[in-house]
Amino acid sequence: MNLNMSMIRSYLARYDTESNIQDDERSIHGMRFLSSGRGQSSREYVYIGQAGDYLKDPEYADALILANGKNHILCRGSDYEELLNDVLSAFDYFNALDEKLMKAAATGRPLAEMLERLGEVLRKPLLVFGIDGTLLAGCRLNELANAKLRKSIKQQGSLGAELIGGYFTDKTGVVQHDLSDFAQATYDPDGEIAISRYLNHNDERIGFIMCFPHDESLIELAVSIEEAFAPYLAQAAEFTGALSPYQSQHLALTDLVNGKPIAEKTRERLIETVGYDKSYYLICVKSLAVRNRTQRLLLATEVEKSPAMCLSCEIEDAVAFLSSEGAVEELVSQIARRFDVKSAAIGISMPMADVAQTPTAWRQALFSCDSSTEPGVRYCRDLALPFLMRTLMNEPTTPDLLHPALSTLAAYDADTHSDLLATIVSYVASGCSQAECSRQLHIHLNTLKYRLKRICELTGIDFKDQDELFYLRLSVALLPDDATQAAREPRLQAER
């Protein structure tokens, strides 16, 4: 990892040092030697050598110096080789720390475990809060000088609403009403220093970190620690665990889609994010042109920032969007605009009354998305029935399982040249309305009643039995096309 001068200075705490650090970028990844008459030329290196080769002041002639840009650290009475080895050890130390935290984050280790390692570097109070101000983990809490904060944590386990906005100021006394996405130094009314910043996951603020260096000279180090290691902390178990109330909403949506449980508090935050409504939708988007994962996620982020309230997550090669019923049309429009509807497949689920139905809604959206190889917007409600009917029609056993009345009437019609199969098909299609059926068949109502009576005598059908009526309707819908066509065209009488 890249270091800055504050991090190197902290590692050299046992030396008698004097430093001037003005622009503390975390850009140093190696060391070079400082030679007489030549200044350091790159911010990517820390240069080590005799101070007299860097500073003209004779007072520092016998001192060693570490230089980087406008920054330098003077070490008096130091052994050159020993200092050289310690600077090299600083790189090893911070790289090892970076690797340990990276592994801890990758496996979702607890925050307390990570803070313990960071506390060894900072040696000052370091705290991580949930987005609601609840203390999730901390180290060196007994060293907190801020009495109000210490009391709030002890009594409530929380930072407290009164301490979040308007309590801290910058160095000039201007009130800081909110935290930021980068580490910054603020001060409490008693002058206590607090370095704070949000913890983010996929552009979502999930918590925040605060450290209290107590000393102005440690501000840059504390800022560096937060900037360098905050991304790891955001991957801790407290933010990624499926049943954690502080879980990222993007991770929570991913878990929901995959059928995993989430905390009730997280579920409420999901609904609040997309807006309260009577029903919700899932939308599946697959770009047929954009195969780059990063670009796909950037497009999803753009959609999230649009006026349509939604939340997204990545599922394999697709992006899922959760939306309320009231926002779904605008959301589809935003998705089509950014992903380009001419090169993207967009599938919309049926409405769900609760986000707990997300796994089913995702299967519906995915089915709609994959129902064609062509781009376009497809609604599950328009595809479900045709899909079910097509599936049943293609099942080899389906003809054998149709209502037996149909084959009975077909055989009777063939022997008697009657129209009973056509009659029952029309009767079912008309919603069992005798008036509508007689009009469609162009026969008198009494004729229809006679035919229906004859049908009941031949087949034993009870049109008042709802289960049998459903079975009959489904069977009529599944009749082969040729049989349906023949049944719907009344036979010509033999004498005609």
C-alpha positions in Angstrom: 0.0 0.0 0.0 1.1 3.6 -0.4 2.2 5.5 2.8 2.5 9.1 3.7 5.0 11.0 5.9 2.7 10.8 9.0 2.5 7.1 8.8 6.3 6.8 8.5 6.8 9.3 11.4 4.4 7.3 13.6 6.6 4.2 13.0 9.7 6.2 14.0 8.2 7.3 17.3 11.2 6.0 19.3 13.5 8.5 17.5 14.1 12.1 18.5 12.3 13.6 15.5 11.3 17.1 14.3 9.0 17.2 11.4 7.4 19.7 8.9 4.5 18.0 7.1 2.5 20.4 4.9 1.0 18.2 2.2 0.6 14.7 3.4 -0.4 12.7 0.4 -0.5 8.9 0.7 1.6 8.4 -2.4 4.9 6.9 -1.1 5.6 3.4 -2.3 9.4 3.2 -2.0 12.6 4.8 -0.8 15.5 6.5 -2.5 18.8 8.1 -1.4 19.2 11.8 -1.1 22.5 12.9 -2.7 24.3 16.2 -2.3 23.1 18.9 -4.6 20.0 17.0 -5.8 16.6 17.4 -4.2 13.9 14.8 -4.2 12.1 14.7 -7.5 9.1 12.4 -7.0 6.3 12.3 -4.5 6.2 8.5 -4.9 9.4 8.1 -2.8 10.7 9.2 0.5 14.3 10.3 0.2 16.8 9.5 3.0 20.1 11.2 3.5 22.1 13.9 5.4 20.0 16.9 6.4 22.8 19.2 5.2 22.1 17.9 1.6 18.6 19.2 1.9 18.5 22.1 4.4 21.0 24.9 4.4 20.7 25.6 8.2 24.0 24.5 9.8 22.0 23.5 12.9 20.9 20.4 11.1 24.2 19.5 9.6 24.6 16.3 11.7 21.0 15.2 11.5 19.5 12.7 9.1 16.5 13.6 7.1 13.5 11.9 5.3 12.2 14.1 2.6 9.1 14.0 0.4 7.9 17.1 -1.5 7.5 19.9 1.0 7.5 17.5 3.9 10.5 16.3 5.9 11.3 14.4 9.1 14.5 15.2 10.9 16.1 12.6 13.1 18.8 13.7 15.5 21.5 11.5 16.9 20.4 8.6 14.7 22.5 5.9 13.1 22.1 6.0 9.3 21.9 2.3 8.7 19.5 1.8 11.6 17.2 4.5 10.4 17.4 3.1 6.9 16.3 -0.3 8.1 13.5 1.1 10.2 12.1 3.0 7.3 12.1 -0.2 5.3 10.4 -1.9 8.2 7.7 0.8 8.2 6.7 -0.3 4.6 6.7 -3.9 5.7 4.6 -3.1 8.8 1.9 -1.1 7.0 1.8 -3.5 4.1 1.3 -6.4 6.5 -1.4 -4.5 8.3 -3.1 -3.8 4.9 -2.9 -7.5 4.0 -4.4 -8.6 7.4 -7.3 -6.1 7.1 -7.9 -7.1 3.5 -8.2 -10.8 4.5 -10.4 -9.9 7.5 -12.7 -7.8 5.3 -12.9 -10.6 2.6 -14.1 -13.1 5.3 -16.4 -10.6 7.0 -14.5 -10.5 10.3 -15.9 -8.5 13.3 -15.1 -4.8 13.5 -13.6 -5.2 17.0 -10.9 -7.5 15.5 -10.0 -4.9 12.8 -10.1 -1.9 15.2 -7.7 -3.7 17.5 -5.1 -3.8 14.8 -5.7 -0.2 13.8 -5.5 0.8 17.5 -1.9 -0.5 17.6 -1.0 2.1 15.0 -3.0 5.1 16.2 -2.8 4.3 19.9 -5.8 6.6 20.4 -9.6 6.1 20.7 -11.1 4.8 17.5 -14.9 4.1 17.2 -17.2 2.8 14.5 -21.0 3.6 14.6 -24.0 2.4 12.7 -25.7 5.0 10.5 -28.1 5.6 13.4 -25.3 6.5 15.8 -25.2 3.1 17.6 -21.7 2.2 18.7 -20.8 -1.0 16.9 -17.1 -1.3 18.0 -14.4 0.7 19.5 -10.9 0.6 21.0 -9.3 2.6 23.8 -12.7 3.9 24.9 -11.4 4.6 28.4 -9.1 7.2 26.9 -12.0 9.3 25.5 -11.6 12.9 26.7 -15.0 14.0 25.5 -17.1 13.6 28.6 -20.5 14.1 26.8 -19.7 11.4 24.3 -18.3 9.1 26.9 -21.5 9.4 29.0 -23.8 8.9 25.9 -22.0 5.7 24.9 -22.0 4.4 28.5 -25.7 5.0 29.1 -27.2 4.5 25.6 -24.5 2.7 23.6 -25.0 5.4 21.0 -23.4 8.7 19.9 -26.8 10.3 20.5 -28.7 12.6 18.1 -27.6 15.7 20.0 -24.0 14.9 19.2 -24.4 14.2 15.5 -25.4 17.6 14.1 -24.2 21.0 15.1 -22.0 19.9 18.0 -18.6 19.7 16.3 -17.0 22.7 14.5 -14.0 23.1 12.2 -10.9 24.9 13.4 -12.3 28.3 12.7 -15.4 27.6 14.7 -17.9 27.0 11.9 -20.4 24.4 12.8 -20.2 21.1 11.0 -23.8 19.9 10.6 -22.9 16.6 8.9 -20.1 14.1 8.3 -18.5 13.7 4.9 -17.3 10.9 2.6 -13.7 11.9 3.3 -11.9 12.1 6.7 -11.9 15.6 8.2 -10.9 17.1 11.5 -13.5 18.8 13.8 -13.5 20.0 17.4 -15.9 19.7 20.3 -16.7 22.8 22.5 -13.8 21.8 24.8 -11.3 21.7 21.9 -11.2 17.9 21.7 -10.2 16.8 18.1 -12.4 14.3 16.3 -11.6 12.8 12.9 -14.7 11.5 11.2 -16.0 10.2 7.9 -18.8 8.0 6.6 -18.3 4.4 5.8 -19.7 3.6 2.3 -20.7 0.4 0.5 -21.6 0.8 -3.2 -22.2 4.5 -2.7 -24.5 3.8 0.2 -23.7 5.3 3.6 -23.9 2.5 6.1 -22.1 3.9 9.1 -19.3 6.2 10.2 -15.9 6.2 11.9 -14.5 8.6 14.5 -11.1 8.7 16.1 -9.8 11.1 18.7 -6.1 11.8 18.4 -6.0 14.4 21.2 -2.9 16.0 19.6 -2.7 18.3 16.6 0.4 16.5 15.5 -1.5 13.2 15.1 -4.3 14.7 12.9 -2.7 13.7 9.6 -2.0 10.2 10.8 -5.6 9.8 12.0 -6.9 11.1 8.7 -4.6 8.7 6.8 -5.7 5.7 8.9 -9.4 6.4 8.1 -8.8 7.0 4.4 -6.7 3.9 4.0 -8.6 1.4 6.0 -12.3 2.6 6.0 -13.1 0.5 3.0 -12.1 -2.6 4.9 -14.2 -1.7 7.9 -17.2 -1.3 5.7 -16.9 -5.0 4.8 -17.0 -6.1 8.5 -19.5 -8.6 9.7 -21.6 -5.9 11.3 -22.3 -4.4 7.9 -22.4 -7.5 5.7 -24.1 -10.1 7.9 -27.5 -11.2 6.5 -29.2 -10.7 9.9 -27.4 -7.5 10.8 -29.7 -4.4 11.1 -26.7 -2.4 9.8 -26.3 -4.4 6.6 -25.9 -2.5 3.4 -29.2 -2.2 1.6 -27.6 -3.3 -1.6 -26.3 -6.5 0.1 -29.7 -6.9 1.8 -31.4 -6.8 -1.6 -28.9 -9.3 -3.0 -29.7 -11.6 0.0 -33.5 -11.2 -0.6 -33.2 -12.1 -4.2 -31.2 -15.2 -3.3 -33.9 -16.2 -0.7 -31.8 -15.4 2.4 -33.4 -13.8 5.5 -32.6 -10.2 6.4 -33.1 -8.3 9.6 -36.5 -6.6 10.1 -34.8 -3.2 10.6 -33.0 -3.6 7.3 -36.3 -4.6 5.6 -37.9 -1.4 6.8 -35.0 0.6 5.5 -35.4 -1.0 2.1 -39.1 -0.1 1.9 -38.3 3.4 3.1 -35.7 3.8 0.4 -38.0 2.8 -2.5 -41.1 4.5 -1.0 -44.1 3.0 0.8 -46.7 1.7 -1.5 -49.4 -1.0 -1.8 -47.1 -3.2 -4.0 -43.6 -3.5 -5.3 -41.8 -4.7 -8.4 -38.5 -6.3 -9.3 -36.9 -5.4 -12.7 -34.2 -7.5 -14.3 -31.9 -5.8 -16.8 -29.4 -7.6 -19.0 -27.4 -5.4 -21.4 -26.8 -7.2 -24.7 -24.1 -4.7 -25.6 -22.4 -3.8 -22.3 -20.4 -6.9 -21.0 -18.2 -4.9 -18.7 -19.2 -5.3 -15.1 -17.9 -1.9 -13.9 -19.8 -0.1 -16.7 -22.9 -2.1 -15.9 -22.7 -1.1 -12.2 -22.0 2.6 -13.1 -25.2 2.6 -15.2 -27.1 1.1 -12.3 -25.8 3.8 -10.0 -26.9 6.4 -12.5 -30.4 5.0 -12.5 -30.5 5.0 -8.7 -29.6 8.7 -8.7 -32.5 9.4 -11.1 -35.9 10.8 -9.9 -37.3 7.3 -9.8 -36.9 5.9 -6.3 -35.3 2.5 -6.5 -32.5 0.2 -5.2 -30.3 -2.0 -7.3 -27.9 -5.0 -6.9 -25.9 -7.2 -9.2 -27.1 -10.8 -9.7 -24.6 -12.7 -11.9 -24.7 -10.9 -15.3 -27.8 -9.0 -14.6 -28.9 -6.0 -12.5 -31.9 -6.1 -10.3 -33.9 -3.0 -9.4 -36.5 -2.9 -6.6 -39.2 -0.3 -7.1 -42.6 0.7 -5.7 -45.7 0.4 -7.9 -46.0 4.2 -8.2 -42.4 4.6 -9.5 -42.1 1.5 -11.8 -43.1 3.3 -15.0 -40.6 6.1 -14.5 -38.0 3.6 -13.4 -38.4 1.5 -16.6 -38.1 4.8 -18.6 -34.9 5.7 -16.8 -33.4 2.2 -17.2 -34.3 2.2 -20.9 -32.7 5.6 -21.4 -29.4 4.7 -19.7 -29.0 1.0 -20.7 -30.4 1.8 -24.2 -33.5 -0.1 -24.8 -32.3 -1.0 -28.3 -29.5 -3.2 -26.8 -30.9 -4.3 -23.4 -33.5 -6.9 -22.3 -35.7 -5.6 -19.5 -38.0 -7.9 -17.6 -40.6 -6.7 -15.1 -42.1 -9.0 -12.4 -45.7 -9.2 -11.3 -46.6 -7.0 -8.4 -45.7 -8.3 -4.9 -47.5 -7.2 -1.8 -44.3 -7.5 0.4 -40.6 -7.5 -0.3 -40.5 -11.0 1.3 -41.8 -12.2 -2.0 -38.6 -10.9 -3.7 -37.3 -14.4 -4.7 -40.5 -15.2 -6.6 -40.6 -11.7 -8.2 -37.0 -12.1 -9.3 -37.7 -15.4 -11.0 -40.6 -13.7 -12.8 -38.5 -10.8 -13.9 -35.7 -13.1 -15.0 -38.1 -15.2 -17.0 -39.5 -12.1 -18.7 -36.0 -10.9 -19.5 -34.9 -14.2 -20.9 -38.2 -15.0 -22.8 -36.6 -13.6 -26.0 -33.2 -13.2 -27.4 -34.2 -9.8 -28.7 -33.9 -6.5 -26.8 -37.0 -4.8 -25.4 -39.2 -4.3 -22.3 -41.3 -7.3 -21.3 -43.8 -7.6 -18.5 -44.4 -11.0 -16.8 -48.1 -10.4 -16.6 -48.2 -10.4 -20.4 -46.1 -13.5 -20.7 -47.2 -15.8 -17.9 -50.4 -17.2 -19.3 -49.1 -17.9 -22.8 -46.0 -19.5 -21.3 -48.1 -21.8 -19.0 -50.4 -22.7 -21.9 -47.5 -23.4 -24.3 -45.8 -25.5 -21.6 -48.9 -27.6 -21.1 -49.5 -27.9 -24.8 -46.0 -29.2 -25.4 -46.3 -31.8 -22.7 -46.9 -35.2 -24.4 -49.4 -36.4 -21.8 -51.6 -33.2 -22.0 -54.0 -34.6 -24.7 -54.7 -37.7 -22.7 -55.5 -35.6 -19.6 -58.1 -33.2 -21.1 -61.6 -33.4 -19.8 -63.2 -36.6 -21.0 -66.4 -34.8 -22.0 -64.6 -33.3 -25.0 -63.7 -36.7 -26.6 -67.2 -38.0 -25.8 -68.8 -35.1 -27.6 -66.4 -35.2 -30.5 -67.3 -38.9 -31.1 -71.0 -38.2 -30.7 -70.8 -35.3 -33.2 -69.0 -37.6 -35.7 -71.7 -40.2 -35.5 -74.7 -37.9 -35.5 -73.5 -34.9 -37.4 -74.4 -32.7 -34.4 -72.6 -29.6 -33.0 -72.3 -30.4 -29.3 -68.5 -30.0 -29.1 -68.7 -26.6 -30.8 -71.6 -25.7 -28.4 -69.6 -26.5 -25.3 -66.5 -24.7 -26.6 -68.5 -21.5 -27.3 -70.4 -21.8 -24.0 -67.2 -21.9 -22.0 -65.6 -19.1 -24.1 -68.6 -16.9 -23.4 -68.2 -17.3 -19.7 -71.1 -19.7 -19.5 -73.5 -17.0 -20.7 -76.4 -18.6 -22.5 -77.5 -15.3 -24.1 -74.0 -14.6 -25.5 -73.4 -18.2 -26.5 -76.7 -18.4 -28.5 -75.8 -15.1 -30.2 -72.3 -16.3 -31.2 -73.7 -19.6 -32.6 -76.7 -17.9 -34.3 -79.2 -20.2 -32.7 -82.3 -19.7 -30.6 -81.9 -19.7 -26.9 -84.2 -22.7 -26.5 -82.0 -24.6 -29.0 -79.0 -23.8 -26.9 -80.7 -25.0 -23.7 -81.7 -28.2 -25.4 -78.0 -28.8 -26.5 -76.7 -28.1 -23.0 -79.2 -30.5 -21.5 -78.1 -33.1 -24.0 -74.4 -32.4 -23.2 -75.1 -33.0 -19.5 -76.9 -36.3 -20.3 -74.1 -37.6 -22.4 -71.1 -36.5 -20.2 -72.5 -36.0 -16.7 -71.0 -32.5 -16.6 -72.2 -30.3 -13.7 -71.7 -26.7 -14.8 -72.3 -25.5 -11.2 -69.3 -27.4 -10.0 -66.5 -24.7 -10.0 -63.7 -27.3 -10.0 -65.1 -29.2 -12.9 -65.9 -25.9 -14.7 -62.2 -24.8 -14.3 -61.0 -28.2 -15.6 -63.3 -27.9 -18.6 -62.2 -24.3 -19.4 -58.5 -25.3 -19.2 -59.2 -28.4 -21.4 -61.0 -26.3 -24.0 -58.0 -23.8 -24.0 -55.6 -26.7 -24.5 -57.5 -28.4 -27.4 -55.2 -28.9 -30.4 -55.6 -26.0 -32.9 -57.3 -28.3 -35.6 -59.8 -29.7 -33.1 -60.6 -26.2 -31.7 -61.1 -24.8 -35.2 -63.4 -27.7 -36.2 -65.4 -27.3 -33.0 -65.9 -23.6 -33.5 -67.2 -23.9 -37.0 -70.6 -25.6 -36.9 -70.8 -28.6 -39.1 -72.8 -28.5 -42.3 -75.7 -30.8 -42.2 -75.3 -33.8 -44.5 -78.2 -32.8 -46.6 -76.6 -29.4 -47.3 
